[in-house]
Amino acid sequence: MKTSSARAGQEPIDKPTAWACTITNAATLPGLGTVAGGRKVGYVQAACALIGFALSLGGLVAHLRVWFDTGEMPEGFTRGLVVAVLGLGLFASAWLWALASSIRMHRRAARPSPAPKSNDAPSSRIPPRL
């Protein structure tokens, strides 16, 4: 019987692994570090980040296409610009969610156990011969 407080399937990670997962979440793809840390919610974070990136890129291309077709900068918000801003918001929320997951990983990271003391503690003495 398992008596630890960790959830089933989630083994605690060490501090260096938690830092590597944080850097992966922040610098590459949000959610990828969460998956590397052993949490399946990272797949949802990564999907939100990829969809947000695709919407931002597609909306920006649509906005630029209107600009190039008319020959002048469109006034106000075009449909493409609105989609780009919404995609940017989705990507930013996925990034913040991955950051929160990274902080949670750091809080749950296993700390190294202290080394046993080798002084004359009662537990380290040899019992007398009888």
N, C-alpha and C positions, 0 to 999 in steps of 0.2 A: 504494500500500500504506500502510495506517495503522500508524504505529509507536508511538502513544501507549499507555500502560498502562491507560487507561480501557476499560471493557467496551463492547462494541458497543451502540449505542443510548443510552448514558449519557454525555452531554456534561457536563463540569464546570460547575458553577454558581458564581456569584460570592457573596461574603459577604452582601450585602444580601438576595439571594434566599434564601440558606440561613436567614437570620434570619426572613424572612417565612414560610418553610415551617415553621420551628420554632414560631412563634406560632400558625400555623394548626393544627398538630398538637396543641398544648397547650390552645388555647382554644376551638376549634370542634369538629371531628370528628377523632379520631385516625386517621391514615392519609391524610387529605385533603392535608396538607402533603407527605407522602411522594410522593403521586401528582403533586403540583405540582412536586416536585423531580425528576421523571423516573423514578421507580422504581415498577414495577408491583406490588410487594409491598404497596403502600399500599392497593390494593383489598381485599386479605385483611384488613389491619388495620382498615379502615373497616367491613367486613362483621362482624368480630368485635365491634367497638365497638357497632354498631347492634343486633346480636343480644343482646349483653350488656345494653344499655339496655332493649330490649324485654322481656327476661326479668325484669330488675329491676322495671320498671314493672308488668308482669303479675303477678308474685309479690306485690308490695306491694298491688295491688288485691285479689288473692285473699285475702291476710291480713286486709285491712281489711273485706272482705265477711263473712268468718267473724266478725269482731269485731262488726260491726253486726247480723248475723243473730242472734247469741246474746245481745247486749246487754252483754257483758262481755269484757274483754281475755282472749284465749286464753292458757292457760299453756303454757309450753314452745314448741317450734318447730312451727309448722303447715307443711303442704306448701308453701303460698304463700311463707312466710318463707324456707324453704330455697331455693326457686327464686330469690327475690329476692337472697339472699346469693350464690348461684352466678352469677347474672347480673352482680352488682356485681364479682365476682372476674374474670369474663371481660372486662368493660369496663376494669377496672384493668390487666389484663395487656395488652390492646390499647393502652392509653394508654402503658404503659411500653415496649412494643415500638416504638411510634411515636416516643417520646422517644429510644430507642437509634438509630433510623433518622435522627433529626434530628442527633444527635451525630455519626454517621457522615457525614452531609452536610456538617457544619461542617469535619470533618477533611479531606474531599476537595474542599472549595470552592477554586476557583482564586484564587490571590492575584494582585493586580495586579502586572504586571511593572514593575521599576524603570525610571524614565526614563533615557535615555542621557545621559551626562555631556557637557557642552559645553566642557570645558576642553581643554587642548592635548595630548590623548592622541594617540599616533601614528596611530590610525585616523581621526582627524578632520582631519588636516593634508592640504593639497593637495600632490600631488607636484610637484617642481620641473620647470620647462620645460627641455627639452633643445634 
